[in-house]
Amino acid sequence: MAFDPEVLGGGVGASDASSGGGIPLPPQNDQQVIEAVRDAFFLDPDLPADTIDVESCDYVVYLRGVVGSEEIKRRAESVAAQVQCVNRVINELRLAQPS
């Protein structure tokens, strides 16, 4: 049986995630890196994505904000580092002070 790209909807990379299918394209600029890291945080049930500020400059990601534990701080850094095109992660997350 011959390979037919039409069976797979046009083949690998035929569309990006925003069009509803295909393999997402890697981030092309810092804004897309920020969005990709935020998406990765949102998909991780252990991360409080709404309390972590993400910035990127020349594909270096900066994490800022307050988190509840050292484990969450490390997890956020690990998840951000796995995003395509991220060259480095600067983890400036702070731990919440106990009440």
C-alpha positions in Angstrom: 0.0 0.0 0.0 1.5 3.4 -1.0 1.6 6.3 1.3 -1.1 8.8 0.7 -0.7 12.2 2.4 -4.3 13.1 1.8 -5.4 10.3 4.2 -3.6 12.2 6.9 -5.1 15.5 6.0 -2.2 16.8 4.0 0.8 15.3 5.7 3.0 16.3 8.6 3.1 20.0 9.3 0.3 20.7 6.9 -1.4 23.0 9.4 -0.6 24.5 12.8 -2.4 24.1 16.1 -4.4 27.3 15.6 -6.1 25.8 12.5 -7.4 22.8 14.5 -5.0 20.1 13.4 -1.6 19.0 12.4 1.6 19.4 14.3 2.1 22.8 15.9 4.9 24.9 14.4 7.8 25.8 16.8 7.6 29.3 18.2 8.9 31.9 15.8 9.4 34.8 18.2 9.4 35.7 21.9 5.7 36.3 22.1 5.0 32.8 20.7 7.5 31.4 23.2 5.6 33.0 26.0 2.3 31.6 24.7 3.9 28.1 24.4 5.2 28.2 27.9 1.8 29.4 29.3 0.1 26.6 27.3 2.5 24.0 28.8 1.8 25.4 32.3 -1.9 25.2 31.7 -1.7 21.6 30.6 0.2 20.6 33.7 -2.3 20.0 36.6 0.4 20.5 39.2 1.3 24.1 38.1 -0.7 27.2 39.2 -0.4 28.8 35.7 -2.3 31.9 36.8 0.3 32.9 39.4 3.4 32.5 37.3 4.4 35.4 35.1 6.3 34.4 31.9 8.5 36.7 29.9 10.9 35.9 27.0 13.8 37.9 25.5 15.8 36.3 22.7 14.4 32.9 23.6 15.5 33.2 27.2 12.4 32.6 29.5 12.0 34.5 32.8 9.6 33.0 35.4 8.4 35.4 38.1 5.8 35.3 40.8 5.0 33.5 44.0 4.5 29.7 44.3 3.6 27.5 47.2 6.6 25.1 47.3 10.1 24.5 46.1 8.7 21.5 44.1 6.4 23.7 42.1 9.2 26.1 41.5 11.4 23.3 40.1 8.5 21.9 38.1 7.8 25.2 36.4 11.4 25.6 35.4 11.5 22.0 34.0 8.3 22.4 32.0 9.4 25.8 30.6 12.8 24.3 29.6 11.1 21.6 27.6 9.3 24.1 25.3 10.7 24.2 21.8 13.1 27.0 21.1 13.7 27.9 24.7 17.4 28.4 25.1 17.5 29.0 28.8 15.2 29.5 31.8 15.8 32.1 34.5 13.7 31.1 37.5 13.0 34.1 39.6 10.0 32.5 41.3 9.7 33.1 45.0 8.2 30.9 47.7 5.1 32.1 49.5 5.8 33.0 53.1 4.1 30.8 55.6 1.3 32.5 57.5 
